[in-house]
Amino acid sequence: MQSAPVTTIRPAADSPVSAPVDAVLDATHAAEVVVPGGNFLLTAQFHRAGSDLVLTGKDGHQVVVIGFFSNHPPQLISESGGIIPPELAIRLAGPVFPGGYAQAAGGAALKAIGVVDTVTGKVTVHHADGTTETLAKGAAVYQGDVLETGDGANIGIVFADKTTFALGANGRMVLDELVYDPNTHTGESAFSVVQGTFTFVSGAIAKSGPDNMVVKTPVMTIGIRGTTVVGTAAAEGTDNTISLVSDEGGGVGQIVISTSAGSEVLTVPNQTVKMNSAFEAPPPAVVLSAAEIQSAYSSVLSARPATPAADPVIPQNQHQGA
């Protein structure tokens, strides 16, 4: 972890919010800020309060990061070693004026990049224009969307390049980017899984070039080179876990797990890496049994859509903003 000016002020008697506040952190001159409370950062809701960032936990307690939006937002770090980069924190907090850019653009539609194939329970999406809705089968998802699954809920999505992705209960992920040319079958995609179990089968983008598809969690970056993956991101009190598994046809691809301290390449079916800090090198992989992986991920695996034979039909101009 790099040294940087970080100020922690406790107790927070002068907090700008009325709910119970655990800490006020001064981010005005910091390159990184450590947020107290173990994995609190990774499960909290992100809100804007002027130039400040307010983090609210499930129990209502809050941490206020003073000046987060005033200049160059710092990197946020959990006490357990997870990282929320500034650009991800900004997406999680939503726009300054919800619906503002859609109105300024004359109600221009967001960019649809995938379609919901399976959904169980309540799954909420926060669009990049600040609007929120509950997702149902057949709904489009858009670049910049923040997806959140409730208790017992899960969602399965087919993306434009035929990547299939499922997120399990109490999960949160951001659809950072997907650019795909169906004529050349090339492009780039990036997703951030902040918390929850997940699984995916990579599509055309991952096959078009090394690391053209990237999945990030708070403790690692996963470079995808055409394959099937299951994992758990930021599970409170447990390790982050990533497993490479065989494709439906029996083949196996390759993933590269990287942190600021090193990387590990997985090439063998059921190879698994468990870790809990972004500041440590990935440990040597272990091989789990197929039964162990099925037991740990049965619910989210059942939610993952089958790979379509043809490029999916994605509803366009479905969402016009507020």
N, C-alpha and C positions, 0 to 999 in steps of 0.2 A: 504494500500500500504506500503510495507516494505521500510524503509529508506536505501539508498545505495548511494555511491558516483556517482553523476551525474553532468557532466559539459556541459553547453550550451554556445556556443561562437557565438555571433552575433555582426556585420554582418560578413559574411563569405568571406572576401576579398581574402584569400589564398586558396580558394576551389580548389580541383584537377579537377573539371569539369568546362566546359565553359558556361553551361546554367545558368539561374538565380537561385541563391541559397538562400534559406531562413535561413538556419542554418547549422553549423557544430557542431556535438555532439561528445564528446570524450568518447569512450566506453572502452578504454584500461584498466581501473581499476574499471569498473562499473558492478554491478550485474543487474541493470535495467536502462534503458534510456527512458525518457519521450520525445516523438517526438511531436513538436509543430504543430499547425494547425488543431485543432479539430479532425476530423476523417481522416485527410490526410494519416496517417499510413495505414489505412484499405483499402484505394482505390489506393494507390501508386503502381507503378511497382518497383520490387526489382532487383538490378543489383550489380554485383561484380566489384570492381575497386581495384585490388590487395588485400590488407588486409582490405579495407574499403567497407562499404555497401552504395550504392547510392539509395535513394528513389526518384522516379520521379513521379510527379502528372500529371494529364491530361492536365494541362495548361503549362507543361514544367518546372515548378519550382521544385527545388530539395532540399533535405536534405541529408547531408553526415554524416554517422556515422563512425568516424575515429576508426580504429583498431577493428572493429566488428569481423573479422575473425582471428585475430592475436593470441588469446589465448582461453578463455572461453567466447563464445558469450553471451551477456546479453539478458535479457528479454526486449522487446520493448513494450512501453505503449503509447497509444494515450491520448491526453488531455481529451478525452471524456470518458476514462475509459475502453477502449478495450485493449486486450493483444495479441501480436504476440510472442509466445514462440520462443526461439532460433532455435529449430529444424524445426519449420515451416518457419521461416525467411530464413533458409538455403535452404530449398526446393524451396521456392519462388524465391530465387536468382539464382538457378540452379547450375550445377557443375562447378568446377574450369576450366576444359578443356572439353567443349562440345564434346560429342562423344568419349571422352578419355577412359572411362572404357569399352565401347563396343568394341573398337579396341583392348584394352589390353586383353580382354577376347576372342579375336578371333571372334568378331561379334556376341557374344551370345545374344539371344533374351531376351527382358525384360519379366517379369512375367505377363501374361494376366490374369485379374481377372474379366472382365465383357465385355459386348458387347453393342454398341449403338443401341437402338431400335427406338428412335424418335429423329429427329433434325430439328430445324427451324432456318434459318439465319446462321450467321457465328459463329462457335464454334471452338476455337483453343485449342490444347493440347500441353503442354511443357512436354516432357518425361524426366525421371530421367537421361538419358544420354546426355541431352542438346539439343536434336533435337526437332523440332516443326513441326506440321502439322495441317491441317484443318480436322475436323471430319465429317464423313458421316455415314448414316445408315449402320449397319453391321460391322463397324470398332471395333476392340478390344480396350479396355482401360487397362492400366497397373498400377501395384503398383508403387506409387511415382509420378503418373501423376498430373500435374496442369492443370485444365480445366478453360477456360475463355469464357464466352458468350458475344456477342456483343449486340448492341441496337436491341431490338425486337427479340432476339434469345433465344432459350431454347434447352435443351437436356434431353433425358430420357434414362437411362441405366438400364440394367438387370445384376446383379452381379451373381457370381458363385453359391451363396447359395439361389438364387431366391429373394434376396432383390431388390426392384425396387426403383429408385432414379431419381428425376428430379430437374434440376437447371434452374432458370429463367434468364431473361435478365440482362445484365451487372453484371453477377455473377462471382465468382471465388471460386473454391474449390480444395482441395488436397486429392487424394486417398492415404492416409497414409499407410494403411495396410489391407490386406484381406488374411487370411489363412483359408482354408476350406477343410475338409475331406468329400467327397461325400458319402463315405461308412458309416461313423458314424454320418453324418450331424452335425458335431461340428466344431468349429473354433473360430477365433477372427477377428473383423474388426474395423477400425477406419477411420473416414473421418473428414476433417476440412473444414467448409464452412466459408470463409473469408468475403464474401459479397454476397448479393442477396437473392431472395426468393427461397425456396426449399421445397420439399415434398418427403417422402419416406414411403414405406411399408416394414417393416423388414421381413427377411427371416429366414432360418434355424439357422443361427448363433445366433441371438437374442433369439431364443427358447432354445438353448442348455445350457444356463447358464446366471445368472444375470450379466448384464453389459459386456457381451462378445462382444456386439456391442456398440460403443461409437461414437457420433457425437459431434464435438466441434465447437463453434463459438468464436469470440474474447471476448465475455463476459460470456460465460457459457459452461459447459460440460453437455451433455445429455446422461444419461445412459438409454439404450433401453431394455425393457423387453417384446418384442414381440408386435408390434403395428403399427399404422399409425400416421404420424406427418406432420404438415405443419409449416413453419417458415420463418422468415426474419432475416438475419444476417447483422449487420453493415450497415444498410441503413442510409445514411448520413442525419443527422438532425432528425432522428426518432428513436423510441425504437427498440431494438431487441425483436422479438416476437416469442414465441413457443406455438403451440396449439396441444393438443392431440385430435384426431378425431376417429370416429368409423371406424372399418374395413369394407370391402365390405360386409361381411356376417352379420354385425350388432354388432359384438363383440367389446370389447375395451380392450386394453392392459394397460401398465403402463410405465411412464417415470419418471426419477429422474433428476431434474435440479439442478446443483451444481455450486457454486462459492467458492472462498476462505473464504467467510463469512457465508456460510450456504447452505441449500438445500431445495427443495420443491418437493413433490411427486404429480404427476398428475394421476388420475385414472378415472375421469369422462369425458364423451364425450364433446368436445369443451372447456374443461378447458384450460385457456390461461394465460401465464405469459409474462409480458412486463417489460423490464429493459434495462438499458444502461451502466452499470458499472460492471466490473468483481470484484470490491472490495466491493460490497454491497450484502447482502443476497437477494435471490429471494423474491419478495413480494408475498402475498397471491394470489392464482390464481383466475381469474374471468371466468365466463362462457359466451362465445359469442354465438350468434345464428348461425345456419347453414348457413343462408343467408349472414351474415357478413363474415364468413370464405370463402364462395364461391366467394363473391365479391372481397375480398383481394387477393385470390390466384387462380382465374379462369384460368389464362394463364399457370401457372406452373402445376396445377392439370391436365390440358388437355395434358400436355407433359409426364406425368408419365405413364410408360408402365403398362399394366395389368400383374398381377402375373402369371408367366407361370405354366402350369400343371406339367412339368418335368424340370429337371435341364437344364439350357440354354446351347446351343452349342457355345462355345467361340473360335474364331479363334486363333490358336496357331502359333507361329513363324512367325507372320505377320510383325512384326517390328524388324529389325536387327540392328538398330542404324545407326549412320552416318559413 
